[in-house]
Amino acid sequence: MQALHLLALEPIGETRADPNSYGVRPYRSCADAIQQCVLLFSKRVSAQWILEGDIKGYFDNISHEWMLKNIPMDTLILRKGLKSGFMEGNKLFPTHQGTPQGGIASPQLANIVLDGIEGFIKK
């Protein structure tokens, strides 16, 4: 079922994605990111810095309500995926926020949530 969610999410994410975002995206790699850096820094008037970061607990703390309001896909399907919970041993635990641990659609959801951050930082 998660694979079907990913099939629905990828076109949404890729059409809205920041052009200089390379993390966990189809047809983009670390080599592509390095090539873009070389291209940008080899110009006479080039960028002066690169932003690299890690948002602690990011996947665990993304608001379900924000995703349901802002990700343009069927909210019933999205809600079911977000509320699917996680297994630890033989016990199922509910999820109230964040993206499902180890879910194949989780990186795509995280990228969709971060779309627009490049423009925000540039301002």
LINFENNOR-V77764 format. One record per pair of residues at least 24 apart in sequence whose ideal C-beta (glycine too) atoms are under 10 Angstrom apart, sorted by the first residue. I is the first residue (numbers start at 1). J is the second residue. Records with the same first field share a line. If there is no record, write none. Layout:
I: J + J
This chain:
1: 77 + 80 + 81 + 84 + 105
2: 81 + 84 + 100 + 102 + 103 + 104 + 105 + 106
3: 104 + 105
4: 77 + 81 + 105
5: 73 + 74 + 77 + 78 + 80 + 81 + 82 + 84 + 100 + 103 + 104 + 105 + 106 + 108 + 109
6: 81 + 103 + 104 + 105 + 106 + 107 + 108 + 109
7: 105
8: 71 + 73 + 74 + 77 + 78 + 81 + 105 + 108
9: 71 + 73 + 77 + 78 + 81 + 105 + 107 + 108 + 109 + 111 + 112
10: 105 + 108 + 111 + 112
11: 73
12: 71 + 72 + 73 + 108 + 112 + 115
13: 71 + 105 + 107 + 108 + 109 + 110 + 111 + 112 + 113 + 115
14: 108 + 111 + 112
15: 72 + 115
16: 71 + 72 + 111 + 112 + 115 + 116
17: 108 + 111 + 112 + 114 + 115 + 116 + 118
18: 111 + 114 + 115 + 116 + 117 + 118 + 119 + 120 + 121
19: 118
20: 51 + 118
21: 111 + 114 + 115 + 117 + 118
23: 107 + 110 + 111 + 114
24: 106 + 107 + 108 + 110 + 111
25: 107 + 108 + 111
26: 108
51: 117 + 118 + 121
53: 117
55: 110 + 114
57: 98
58: 98 + 99 + 110 + 113 + 114
59: 98 + 99 + 100 + 101 + 102 + 103 + 106 + 107 + 109 + 110 + 113
60: 95 + 97 + 98 + 99 + 101
61: 97 + 98 + 99
62: 97 + 98 + 99 + 106 + 109 + 110 + 112 + 113 + 114
63: 96 + 97 + 98 + 113
64: 95 + 96 + 97 + 98 + 99
65: 97
66: 97 + 113
67: 97 + 98 + 99 + 109 + 110 + 112 + 113
70: 112 + 113 + 115
71: 108 + 109 + 112 + 113 + 115
72: 112
73: 112
78: 105 + 109
81: 105 + 106 + 109
82: 106 + 109
